[in-house]
Every structure is written in C-alpha cells, then in structure tokens.
Amino acid sequence: MLRRIPTVICPHIHHSPLSSLPKKPSNPYIHYVSENFPVVKSKHPPNTPGRDIMRSVAESWKSLPAARKAVYERKALAEAQQYDNFFKTASLHLLFETEDKKEKKHLKKRFEELGRLPKKPPLSGYNLYVSRQKGQGNPQLSAPENLKIFAQNYKNLDEMEKTRLNKEVQIMKESYEKRMHQLLNP
C-alpha cells in the first residue's frame, strides 16, 4: 500500500522518499484513459500532439456504452474503498510520525472527516461567532464584505455575550485537549 514518490518528477518539490499515504483514488474516466491512451496513441501517426490523442480518448469515452463505463466505475469504487479503509484503520500516531507538512494536513483532514479525530475548536469567541454566521450572510455580497458585517455585529455584542462565547471556546478547547490525549495515549 505504501508507494515511492520519485523526486525526479519534480525535483523542486520536496517529498519524503517513502510516502506513508496511499495514492488518492482515480475517477472512472482516469482509469479509462490510463488503459486506453496507449491503444489510441498507437492508431495515430508518430509525433501527433498529446492533446489530439486525448481528444480522441475523450470522444471514445463519451460514446462508450453504460455497461462498459460500469467496469471503470467499479474499479474507481474499489480503489476509493481501499483508500477509505486505509484512513479508517491507520494509526493516529501516523499523524505525528509524518514529517511532510502537506501529508500531515491531509491526514488530519481525513481523520477529522471520518470522526477519528475531534475537530479543532475555534481560537476565540470571535471565531466561534463568525463560524456560526456562515450561511447567514447576504448572498449579494462577497465573502470579505459579509465578514466585515459579521465583525461589526460582533463588536456590537454586549460584553456578557462576548464573555459567554469566550467561555464556550475555552470549554471546547479543554474538551478537545482531553479527547486528543485519550486518543493518543490509550
């Protein structure tokens, strides 16, 4: 399940020599392309641009009957299940053993999505207030404009409400720390 990431591909990007994460699952179309690109390429004259070959592959995918597409959909589904199973069964210590920042961020996100890690609490009462306002903004305004309105509304809150939000965040932080300690020190 572990794969080597060749540093030759992108020498300017630093990868750990042995990735601890499985490759992200491909969609059905990618499975089809990887299987059929060489075949289609062999039917074209040498030096045909790759985009022309890809155009031919895309056309053949569009005209592929549903029964044939189902084969690639099953492959993609099996790969996705295998990928999910890795995250359902992987040790949480992997999060701390991984040195690559992108990998660590991805691991943490996947563990949180699966409910294996608690979601990190907001940093302050203001952050909690704003997070609760999401979806309640004016759809006519941009996100930064809505954020300015939320900030102004937070400033207008009385001190008791701000204190209540900060206490709620403190309780959330303590709960998070306790849960993390339990998960990592069974």
Order of alpha helices (4+ residues) and beta strands (2+ residues): beta-beta-alpha-alpha-alpha-alpha-alpha-alpha-alpha-alpha
